[in-house]
Amino acid sequence: MVRDSAHPATATITAQQLSEADLRSTADGSLTVHSVRFGQTYGSVHGAQAQARHVFVQGSGTDQGDEARVLEIGFGVGQNFRATLEARQDKALDYLAYEFDPVSAEVLRRLDPPEYPAWTALLNAWPPTPGTPLAVQVDQVRLRVQQQDALVADFPAGWATAVYLDGFSPDANPELWSETFLARVAFALAPGGVLTTYSAAGRVRRALQAAGLEVERCPGPPGKREFLRAVLP
């Protein structure tokens, strides 16, 4: 999630503010949360876990290789991080995420049991606060979550082997999909790095191409015909 001037950066969505109606069961049995503000769910209603695995983890190749450095735009409720932990198992993982408006730890605990030590460590340290990144390290897993507007963040140049672009849709949150912003995100990729996003919109594809990435449409997860995969040559 990125800037919304109606809500201060220090705002945190509490378990009390999150009604049972906002929790949604998706088609693969995993839970997600409905954002009243954006009118969309954080994960796909056709299978939040399936989308995380298919688009972000497998689509970027993060399930392969001895190490992975992931930059995530829009940490949300941590679905992609949990899917990455599942795929990586005992392999090295360095994960950096930006989230403007973090939910509370109570909300995260209601979504998924802490099956992985790194997820337990995250819950114990959550939430991040402005100016103080959340940072945990468990064995070979290093996680940092910055509560910051991604639109003004300084991404590490040439660092990421994978970028997960997982904000709300281009119609709901257009700033996150602009040519200017996507050029900055592309600059964070290491050579051969892969950006994936659930969106297959033509304007997103063109913006990624303008950023110098080689873009392809790939078969989508359940409920989605295609997603975009973009590689830095």
C-alpha positions as CSV (number, residue, x, y, z in Angstrom):
1,M,0.0,0.0,0.0
2,V,1.3,3.5,-0.8
3,R,0.4,7.0,0.2
4,D,-3.1,7.9,1.1
5,S,-3.3,11.5,2.4
6,A,-6.5,10.8,4.3
7,H,-4.6,8.5,6.6
8,P,-1.4,9.4,8.6
9,A,1.7,7.3,8.2
10,T,1.5,6.3,11.8
11,A,-1.9,4.7,11.5
12,T,-2.1,1.0,12.2
13,I,-5.1,-1.2,11.5
14,T,-6.0,-2.9,14.7
15,A,-7.7,-6.2,15.3
16,Q,-10.6,-4.3,16.8
17,Q,-11.0,-2.1,13.7
18,L,-10.8,-5.2,11.5
19,S,-14.2,-6.8,11.6
20,E,-14.9,-10.5,10.8
21,A,-16.5,-9.3,7.6
22,D,-13.1,-8.0,6.5
23,L,-11.5,-11.4,6.8
24,R,-12.1,-13.4,3.6
25,S,-11.6,-17.1,2.9
26,T,-10.2,-17.6,-0.6
27,A,-10.7,-20.5,-3.0
28,D,-7.6,-22.5,-1.9
29,G,-8.5,-22.2,1.8
30,S,-6.1,-19.5,2.7
31,L,-7.3,-16.3,4.3
32,T,-6.9,-12.7,3.1
33,V,-8.1,-9.3,4.3
34,H,-10.5,-6.9,2.4
35,S,-9.3,-3.3,2.3
36,V,-12.3,-1.0,2.9
37,R,-10.2,1.9,1.8
38,F,-9.3,0.5,-1.6
39,G,-12.3,-1.8,-2.0
40,Q,-10.0,-4.8,-2.8
41,T,-8.5,-7.8,-1.0
42,Y,-4.8,-8.0,-0.3
43,G,-4.7,-11.4,-2.0
44,S,-6.7,-13.1,-4.8
45,V,-10.1,-14.4,-3.8
46,H,-9.5,-17.2,-6.2
47,G,-6.6,-18.4,-4.0
48,A,-4.3,-16.0,-2.1
49,Q,-1.7,-18.6,-1.4
50,A,-1.9,-20.0,-4.9
51,Q,-1.3,-16.5,-6.4
52,A,1.7,-15.9,-4.1
53,R,3.3,-19.1,-5.1
54,H,2.5,-19.0,-8.8
55,V,3.1,-15.3,-9.6
56,F,5.7,-14.2,-7.1
57,V,7.7,-17.2,-5.9
58,Q,7.7,-19.5,-8.9
59,G,7.2,-16.7,-11.5
60,S,10.4,-14.9,-10.3
61,G,12.4,-18.2,-9.8
62,T,12.8,-17.4,-6.1
63,D,12.2,-21.0,-5.3
64,Q,15.4,-21.9,-7.1
65,G,19.1,-21.1,-6.4
66,D,21.3,-21.0,-3.3
67,E,20.4,-17.5,-2.4
68,A,17.6,-14.9,-3.1
69,R,17.4,-11.2,-2.5
70,V,13.7,-10.1,-2.7
71,L,12.4,-6.6,-2.8
72,E,8.7,-6.4,-2.1
73,I,6.5,-3.4,-2.8
74,G,3.5,-3.8,-0.6
75,F,4.1,-6.3,2.2
76,G,0.4,-6.3,3.1
77,V,-0.4,-9.3,5.3
78,G,2.8,-11.2,4.5
79,Q,1.3,-13.7,2.1
80,N,4.2,-13.5,-0.3
81,F,6.8,-13.7,2.5
82,R,5.2,-16.8,3.9
83,A,5.1,-18.4,0.5
84,T,8.7,-17.6,-0.1
85,L,9.7,-19.1,3.3
86,E,7.8,-22.3,2.3
87,A,9.6,-22.5,-1.1
88,R,13.1,-21.6,0.2
89,Q,13.1,-24.0,3.2
90,D,16.7,-24.0,4.4
91,K,18.1,-21.9,1.6
92,A,19.4,-18.3,2.2
93,L,16.9,-15.5,1.8
94,D,17.3,-11.8,2.2
95,Y,13.9,-10.1,2.1
96,L,13.3,-6.3,2.0
97,A,9.7,-5.0,2.0
98,Y,8.1,-1.6,2.0
99,E,4.7,-1.1,3.6
100,F,3.1,2.3,4.2
101,D,0.2,1.2,6.4
102,P,1.0,-2.0,8.3
103,V,-1.8,-4.1,9.9
104,S,-1.3,-5.1,13.5
105,A,0.3,-8.3,14.8
106,E,-3.1,-9.4,16.0
107,V,-4.4,-9.3,12.4
108,L,-1.4,-11.2,11.1
109,R,-1.9,-13.9,13.8
110,R,-5.5,-14.4,12.7
111,L,-4.5,-15.1,9.1
112,D,-1.9,-17.9,9.3
113,P,-0.3,-20.0,12.1
114,P,3.4,-19.3,12.7
115,E,4.8,-22.4,11.0
116,Y,8.2,-21.0,10.3
117,P,10.7,-19.6,12.8
118,A,11.2,-16.4,10.7
119,W,7.4,-15.8,10.7
120,T,7.3,-16.3,14.5
121,A,10.1,-13.8,14.8
122,L,8.2,-11.3,12.6
123,L,5.1,-11.6,14.7
124,N,7.1,-11.0,17.9
125,A,8.7,-7.9,16.4
126,W,5.7,-6.5,14.5
127,P,4.8,-3.8,13.6
128,P,7.5,-1.6,12.1
129,T,7.4,2.1,12.9
130,P,8.3,5.1,10.8
131,G,12.1,5.7,10.8
132,T,12.8,2.3,12.5
133,P,12.8,-0.6,10.1
134,L,11.7,-3.9,11.5
135,A,14.6,-6.3,11.2
136,V,14.8,-10.0,12.1
137,Q,17.3,-12.7,11.3
138,V,16.7,-16.4,11.9
139,D,19.4,-18.8,10.6
140,Q,19.8,-17.9,6.9
141,V,16.6,-15.8,6.7
142,R,17.0,-12.0,7.0
143,L,13.9,-9.9,6.9
144,R,13.5,-6.1,6.9
145,V,10.2,-4.3,6.6
146,Q,10.2,-0.5,6.3
147,Q,7.1,1.5,7.1
148,Q,7.6,4.1,4.4
149,D,5.9,5.4,1.3
150,A,7.5,3.4,-1.5
151,L,7.0,6.4,-3.8
152,V,9.8,8.3,-2.0
153,A,12.0,5.4,-0.7
154,D,15.6,4.9,-1.7
155,F,15.7,1.3,-3.1
156,P,19.1,-0.4,-3.1
157,A,20.5,-0.1,-6.6
158,G,21.3,-3.3,-8.4
159,W,20.5,-5.4,-5.4
160,A,17.4,-7.5,-6.0
161,T,17.3,-10.9,-7.7
162,A,13.5,-10.6,-7.5
163,V,11.0,-7.8,-7.2
164,Y,7.4,-8.6,-6.0
165,L,5.2,-5.8,-7.2
166,D,2.1,-6.4,-5.3
167,G,0.3,-3.2,-4.5
168,F,-3.4,-2.6,-5.1
169,S,-4.5,-2.5,-8.7
170,P,-3.5,0.2,-11.2
171,D,-7.0,1.6,-11.1
172,A,-7.1,1.8,-7.3
173,N,-3.5,2.9,-6.7
174,P,-2.2,4.4,-10.0
175,E,0.9,6.0,-8.5
176,L,2.4,2.6,-7.8
177,W,2.2,1.7,-11.5
178,S,3.5,4.8,-13.2
179,E,6.3,4.8,-15.7
180,T,8.4,7.0,-13.3
181,F,7.9,4.7,-10.3
182,L,8.5,1.5,-12.2
183,A,11.8,2.9,-13.6
184,R,13.0,3.4,-10.0
185,V,11.9,-0.2,-9.1
186,A,13.7,-1.6,-12.2
187,F,16.9,0.2,-11.0
188,A,16.9,-2.0,-7.9
189,L,17.2,-5.2,-9.9
190,A,20.5,-6.9,-10.3
191,P,21.4,-8.0,-13.8
192,G,19.2,-11.0,-14.7
193,G,16.9,-10.1,-11.9
194,V,13.1,-10.7,-12.3
195,L,10.1,-8.5,-11.5
196,T,6.8,-10.2,-11.3
197,T,3.3,-8.8,-10.8
198,Y,-0.2,-10.1,-10.9
199,S,-1.2,-7.2,-13.2
200,A,-1.2,-7.9,-16.9
201,A,-2.5,-4.4,-17.9
202,G,-1.1,-3.0,-21.1
203,R,0.0,0.2,-19.5
204,V,2.0,-1.7,-16.8
205,R,3.6,-3.8,-19.5
206,R,4.6,-0.7,-21.5
207,A,5.9,1.1,-18.4
208,L,8.1,-1.9,-17.6
209,Q,9.4,-2.0,-21.2
210,A,10.2,1.7,-21.0
211,A,12.2,0.9,-17.9
212,G,14.5,-1.3,-20.0
213,L,13.0,-4.7,-18.9
214,E,12.2,-7.6,-21.2
215,V,8.5,-8.3,-20.5
216,E,6.5,-11.4,-21.2
217,R,2.9,-12.4,-20.4
218,C,2.8,-15.7,-18.5
219,P,-0.2,-18.0,-17.8
220,G,-1.9,-16.8,-14.6
221,P,-2.9,-18.5,-11.4
222,P,-6.5,-19.6,-10.8
223,G,-8.9,-16.8,-11.7
224,K,-6.3,-14.8,-13.7
225,R,-5.6,-15.4,-17.3
226,E,-2.1,-13.8,-17.4
227,F,0.5,-12.1,-15.2
228,L,3.6,-10.2,-16.1
229,R,7.2,-11.3,-15.8
230,A,10.0,-8.8,-16.5
231,V,13.7,-9.4,-16.6
232,L,16.6,-7.0,-16.5
233,P,19.0,-8.1,-19.2
